Amino acid sequence: MLIRLIEERDLNLFEAARLMAMAHASGGDAMIACFEAKYHYASWRPVHAVRRADTDGNAATAPIADWRPQNPTPNHPEYTAAHNCHSAAVATAIGAFFGTDEVAITVDSEVTGEVRRFDRLSDAVADVIDARVLAGAHFRFSGEAGTALGVSVARFVTRTEFTLKGPKGRPGT
């Protein structure tokens, strides 16, 4: 997706390197924060919550013993949603680079052959929340929290690590 965006926007080598660095530094740092949260909160996945609903202390929930998610369940805690941490961080970094959320992107899958086009970066991130919930991997609140975490990390990274400075730390061009 980044390579396609670089080509579509005809970025020069410096611009392309800067965009890639902003996106990957933000995404990597967001994943570190995300997995810190996952193992701090150790939240159960939907597959466990649905099958063991009779153990949650809520009389209004009932277990569905044979419920299965659409895709295999990842083998780490549920909260926060890692796909959203990363996607939101990368999208926020791209938005910071271009100065707007209104950046059209195309995302394709080599596995399914599906191609998705989004006119806004935030629309792509919202789609990831829906996809992870519909697949049965996450609860919506976890996708929303992962998105908030990714946005926060990327804002910090892009603001503190990617400001152009001249000699001796003075603002440059």
C-alpha positions as CSV (number, residue, x, y, z in Angstrom):
1,M,0.0,0.0,0.0
2,L,2.8,2.5,0.8
3,I,4.7,1.7,-2.4
4,R,1.5,2.2,-4.4
5,L,0.9,5.5,-2.6
6,I,4.4,6.7,-3.2
7,E,4.0,5.9,-6.9
8,E,0.6,7.5,-7.2
9,R,1.8,10.7,-5.5
10,D,5.1,10.7,-7.5
11,L,7.1,11.2,-4.3
12,N,10.9,11.8,-4.7
13,L,13.4,9.5,-2.9
14,F,13.6,11.8,0.2
15,E,9.8,12.0,0.5
16,A,9.3,8.3,0.0
17,A,11.9,7.5,2.6
18,R,10.4,9.9,5.1
19,L,6.9,8.5,4.5
20,M,8.1,5.0,5.0
21,A,10.0,5.9,8.1
22,M,7.1,7.7,9.6
23,A,4.7,4.9,8.9
24,H,6.9,2.1,10.0
25,A,8.3,3.8,13.2
26,S,4.7,4.7,14.2
27,G,3.4,1.2,13.4
28,G,6.3,-0.5,15.2
29,D,6.0,1.6,18.3
30,A,2.3,1.1,18.4
31,M,2.7,-2.7,18.4
32,I,5.1,-2.5,21.3
33,A,2.5,-0.5,23.3
34,C,-0.3,-2.8,22.1
35,F,1.4,-6.0,23.3
36,E,2.3,-4.3,26.6
37,A,-1.5,-3.7,27.0
38,K,-2.4,-7.2,25.9
39,Y,-0.3,-8.9,28.5
40,H,-1.1,-6.3,31.2
41,Y,-4.9,-6.8,30.9
42,A,-4.9,-10.5,29.7
43,S,-8.4,-10.2,28.3
44,W,-10.2,-13.2,26.9
45,R,-11.1,-13.6,23.3
46,P,-14.7,-13.8,22.0
47,V,-14.3,-17.6,21.4
48,H,-13.7,-18.0,25.2
49,A,-16.3,-15.5,26.3
50,V,-19.1,-16.9,24.1
51,R,-18.3,-20.5,25.1
52,R,-17.9,-19.7,28.8
53,A,-20.5,-17.0,29.2
54,D,-21.9,-18.8,32.3
55,T,-18.7,-18.0,34.1
56,D,-18.7,-14.2,33.6
57,G,-20.9,-13.3,36.6
58,N,-23.7,-11.9,34.4
59,A,-27.0,-13.7,34.6
60,A,-28.1,-12.2,31.3
61,T,-25.5,-14.1,29.3
62,A,-25.7,-17.7,28.3
63,P,-22.9,-19.8,26.8
64,I,-22.9,-21.2,23.2
65,A,-20.7,-24.2,23.6
66,D,-20.0,-24.9,19.9
67,W,-19.6,-21.2,18.8
68,R,-16.5,-20.7,16.5
69,P,-15.0,-17.6,15.1
70,Q,-14.8,-17.2,11.3
71,N,-10.9,-17.4,11.4
72,P,-8.6,-19.2,13.8
73,T,-8.2,-17.3,17.1
74,P,-4.7,-15.7,17.7
75,N,-2.8,-17.2,20.6
76,H,-2.4,-14.0,22.6
77,P,-4.7,-11.9,24.7
78,E,-7.5,-10.0,23.0
79,Y,-7.3,-6.4,24.3
80,T,-6.1,-4.2,22.6
81,A,-6.7,-5.2,19.0
82,A,-3.2,-5.4,17.4
83,H,-4.5,-4.9,13.8
84,N,-6.1,-1.7,14.9
85,C,-3.1,-0.5,16.8
86,H,-0.9,-0.9,13.8
87,S,-3.4,0.2,11.1
88,A,-4.3,3.4,13.0
89,A,-0.7,4.2,13.7
90,V,0.3,3.8,10.0
91,A,-2.8,5.7,8.8
92,T,-2.1,8.6,11.3
93,A,1.5,8.8,10.2
94,I,0.4,8.9,6.5
95,G,-2.1,11.6,7.4
96,A,0.6,13.6,9.2
97,F,2.9,13.3,6.2
98,F,0.3,14.6,3.8
99,G,-1.4,17.0,6.3
100,T,-4.8,15.4,5.9
101,D,-7.0,12.4,6.5
102,E,-8.3,12.7,3.0
103,V,-5.7,10.5,1.3
104,A,-7.2,7.9,-1.0
105,I,-5.6,4.5,-0.6
106,T,-6.0,1.1,-2.2
107,V,-5.4,-2.1,-0.2
108,D,-5.4,-5.5,-1.8
109,S,-5.1,-9.1,-0.6
110,E,-2.9,-11.5,-2.3
111,V,-4.8,-14.3,-0.5
112,T,-8.3,-13.4,-1.6
113,G,-7.6,-11.2,-4.5
114,E,-10.0,-8.6,-3.1
115,V,-9.2,-4.9,-3.6
116,R,-10.6,-2.2,-1.3
117,R,-10.4,1.5,-2.0
118,F,-10.8,4.2,0.7
119,D,-11.1,7.9,0.2
120,R,-10.1,8.6,3.8
121,L,-7.5,7.0,5.9
122,S,-9.9,6.9,8.9
123,D,-12.4,4.9,6.8
124,A,-9.8,2.2,6.2
125,V,-9.1,2.0,10.0
126,A,-12.8,1.8,10.7
127,D,-13.0,-1.1,8.3
128,V,-10.4,-2.9,10.2
129,I,-12.4,-2.6,13.4
130,D,-15.4,-4.1,11.6
131,A,-13.4,-6.9,10.0
132,R,-11.9,-8.1,13.3
133,V,-15.2,-8.1,15.1
134,L,-17.0,-9.9,12.2
135,A,-14.2,-12.5,12.0
136,G,-14.7,-13.2,15.7
137,A,-11.2,-12.2,16.8
138,H,-12.1,-9.1,18.8
139,F,-14.8,-7.2,20.7
140,R,-15.6,-3.8,19.2
141,F,-14.3,-1.9,22.3
142,S,-10.9,-3.6,21.8
143,G,-10.7,-2.4,18.2
144,E,-11.7,1.1,19.3
145,A,-9.1,1.1,22.0
146,G,-6.4,-0.2,19.6
147,T,-7.3,2.6,17.2
148,A,-7.0,5.2,19.9
149,L,-3.7,3.7,21.1
150,G,-2.3,3.7,17.5
151,V,-3.4,7.2,16.8
152,S,-1.8,8.4,20.1
153,V,1.5,6.7,19.5
154,A,1.7,7.9,15.9
155,R,0.9,11.5,16.9
156,F,3.7,11.3,19.4
157,V,6.2,9.7,17.0
158,T,5.5,12.0,14.1
159,R,5.5,15.1,16.4
160,T,8.7,14.3,18.3
161,E,10.8,12.3,15.8
162,F,9.9,13.8,12.4
163,T,10.2,17.5,12.8
164,L,12.8,18.9,10.4
165,K,15.6,20.7,12.4
166,G,18.6,22.6,11.3
167,P,22.0,22.9,13.0
168,K,22.0,22.7,16.8
169,G,18.3,21.7,16.9
170,R,17.0,25.0,15.5
171,P,13.9,24.7,13.3
172,G,15.0,24.2,9.7
173,T,13.5,24.0,6.3
